Amino acid sequence: MGELRALFDDLGYANVETYLQSGNVVFRGRAAKAATLEGAIAKRIAADLGVDAKVLVRTGSEMARLVTANPLATKGVAAEQLHVTFLRSRPKASAVNAIDDAKFAPDRFAVHGREVYLRCPNGYGRSKLSNAFFERQFSTIATTRNWKTVTTLAKMSAT
């Protein structure tokens, strides 16, 4: 993570922080389109670290909104059951509607923009609602984080 932090510093970003060994980086920089940032960061990670990384970028305000908008974070639901799958692009409504959510019970999901909120009562590791599933279904890149990581990153990006 130290090398990753140094890479972001070298790219000219400020207030660079990493979270655990998760590959998550919070930074400040000039405003740019997410796709531009994702491409530039992925290119440097590949060149400097020799890793072909999936890079997805969210702003601090996007992180704050997605935390407050979680429709599955209701009273009585343990935070350990909640996850967010981040998508590179917004899925087409037809692809979302094509999913028979009954096939995944007791797991539940809700797609909002470029995020998929998940509730996995038996744990994410046992769920069929994996990154690979959403990547195939929506023809985009996906990565999932547990709710503790999501809320921590939102707090880190708000400061």
C-alpha positions, 0 to 999 in steps of 0.5 A: 500500500505504501507503493500505491500511496507513493504512486498517487503522490507522484501523479500529483494528488494531495491528501493521499490515504489508503485503507487497510490492504484493500486497494482503496485510495482516497485522494484530492485532485483536480476535477476530471471525468471519472473515466479519465482518472480511471484510465490514467491511474490504471495505466500508472499502476500497470507501469509502476507496479506491474498489476493490471488493476480494475480502477473505479473512481467515486467522488466524496459527494458520491460516496456520501450519497450512496451511504445515505441512499442504501435501501437495504440498510433498514432497522434490524439489518446487521451491517455485516450483511450489507455490501456495495458493488461498484460498477464502472458504468450504469447498467441498462434498465433492460439488463437490470430487469432481466434478473430474476431476483427470486433466484438469489433468495435470501440475498437481495439487491437494488441497483441505483445508478452505478452501484448495486446494494447487496444484502447477503444474510448468509455472507457475501462469500456464499452469495451468487451475486458476485462481481463476475455475475454483475460483470456478465449481466451488465457488461461492465467492470465491478468490484464489491466492498463490505459496508464497513469499508464503504462507510469508512471510505465515505468518512475519509473522503469527507474530510 
